Amino acid sequence: MSNDPGLMLEVQALYTAYADLIDEGPISEWPSLFVETALYKIVTRENLARGWDLGLMLCESRGGIEDRAYAIEHLSLTIPRRVRHLISGFALTTNADGSFAVTANFAVFETIEGRVTTTFASGRYRDIVVREADGKLRFKEKISVCDAATINNSLVYPL
Amino acid sequence: MTVHPHKWENSGTHRVPYWVYTDPEIYARELAAVFGGKSWNFVGLEAEIPNPGDYKRTAIGESSVIVVRGKEGEINVLKNQCAHRGLEVCRQDYGATRAFQCPYHQWTYRLDGALSGVPFAKGVGGHGGMPDDFDRKDHGLTKLNVTTRHGAIFASYAQDMQPLEDYLGDKMLTLFDRVFNGKPLRIVGVSRQRIPSNWKLMFENIKDPYHASLLHVFLVTFGLFRVDNPSRTEMDSTGRHSALVSRRSTNLDPNAATQEMASFREKLELKDPRLLDIVKEFSDPATVVMQTIWPNLIVQQQANTLATRQILPAGPDAFDLNWTFFGYEDDDDAMRTRRLRHANLMGPAGFVSLDDSEVMDLAQRGIHVDPEQQAVVEMGGRGREDHDHIVTETAIRAFYGYYREIMGL
C-alpha cells in the first residue's frame, strides 16, 4: 500500500476518468487513458484459475483499444444501454521499474433502455499504471477479472 | 403423443409458429424428446479433463451431468443426482476428485458412478441400517451412453443410439473431421453467456447465413463474410444438422452486395491490424465453416478461431451458450497468440457475435406476445434442399422438418 496520499488521489482520479469515459462518454476518449503499447483484457476468474489465456476482450495496443471503442460506437448492433462503474478498495504497490501495481474492486450496473437496472458484473482490476513523459498517469496494463463465469447476455462496454 | 392445443397450420416449414419459442409445454416436451431423446448431446472436449479424476459439470437439456475421466482413462458421463434423495452430488463446475460424495448423508460414488459407501448401512449400535436386501449395485448414479470422436465428447440418455458417425452422416462427418482432425486439442479458454431467448433461435441464427451479410457490419467491412463470397449451405439427410461453408474473396465488387447494407464502411481500417492477421490452416479453400449438430452443438471455424458452442436451455425464454475456444497441441506461439486475438470476434463481447446475442434478445421480446403469429422463412424458396449459396433459409426449414417429426407436431 502506498503511503503517499497525493499519489493515491492521483491514481483514483485516473480510475474516475476511466469510469466516466465509459459511463458518460465519449467512449472515443477512453483509449487516451492508456499508453501506446498498453494491454487491455477482460478475463473471468474461471479461465484464470484453469490456466487458460482467453480474454473476453483483448486489446494489445492503444490502437486495438481504439478499434474496440470505434466498434462499440459505430459497428456493433446493440440495444441502447448505459453502464455505471463503481470502483473501490484501491491498493497500490510500486514495482522495481517505477510503475505502480494497482488493484481495485469494480461493480458495474447495466440499464438497458426501457428496462430496470441490473447488476451486470463484479470483479477486480489487476492493473499496471505508469507516469508518462507528459506527467500524466496512464494504464500500461488493465486486466479486469470478472467474478462470474457467465455474462448476462452481451458484454458491450469495457469493464 | 400429447395432444397439444396449438396447431402447426402448414404442412411445410416455411412458416414457424411463435408458440414453439414460448410455450412451456412445448419446452417441457423438448427437454424429453430432443435433449433427453435419441440424440448425441455434446458435453465437452477431452482436453478439458486430461487426467483420471478430472471432471466438469455441465448439462443435457436442464439435466445436470458430470463428465469425468475414470481411473483407466475412460470417460464417464453421470447424471448429477444422488440416488438417495436427488441432490446434486457435484457442486463445482470443474475440478479433480477420487469420488463424488453427497453432502447430505454422505452417500459416496466412484468415478464410474458406482455407489461405494452408505454411512450407517448396517445401523448404529443395533439400531437402524438399511434393509437386508438393499444392494448398493442398484443405487449408482445414472450412467449415460457416451461416445467420443477426435477429442469431442457426446452423451445420450438413450442407450440404443446409432454410432456418432452414422448420426452425423457422411457430409457432416467430413466437415466435423475438418476441425476435429485427430490432432490433440489444446483449450484456449471458455466463455459463457446467458442469452434471453429460446434456444432454437441460436441454431436458426447459424442456419440462416444471409443475416450475416446484413447484420454484421464488422464481418462485412473487413471482408470476412459476404453474401457474394463463394459459399454453400448443406444438410445431412435428416435435416437436423447443417453447415455453412464460405470462402473469403479478395477481389469483390465493393458495391455488389453491400449497397443494401445501410452501414457498410468501405474505407475502414483497423488501427491494430493484428486482430485480423489470418493464416490459412486447412487444406480446403473454405475460410468459414459453421456447423450445427443436433441438438446442442455449433462448431465454429472463422478465421483462426475455433470453438464449440454448447447450447444449454434454461426455460423457454433463455439459454446458456458455453463457448470453448480451442487450438491444437502443436500450435506454435504465433498461432496461440493469433487464436487469442481472433477470439475477439466471438463470445459475449465478440465483434461479430455481440450483434447476434442482441438480436436474439429483441426476437424473443417481439415473439412472446403473439404465440399464434408465424415467422416467414422463405428466403431461397420453401424447400429444404442444399444450396450452393447462402442467400437462403433452407437449413432452418430442414431443421424444422426434423423437429416436427421428433416433437410430433
Interface residues (C-beta under 8 A of the other chain):
Chain A: I42 T44 E46 N47 R50 W52 D53 L54 G55 L56 M57 L58 C59 E60 S61 G63 G64 E66 D67 A71 H74 L75 S76 L77 T78 I79 A149 T150 I151 N152 N153 S154 L155 V156
Chain B: D93 Y94 I187 V188 G189 V190 S191 R192 Q193 R194 I195 P196 L215 V217 F218 T221 S263 R265 L270 K271 D272 R274 L275 D320 F325 R336 L340 R341 A343 N344 G347 P348 A349 F351 L354 D355 S357 E358 V359 D361 L362
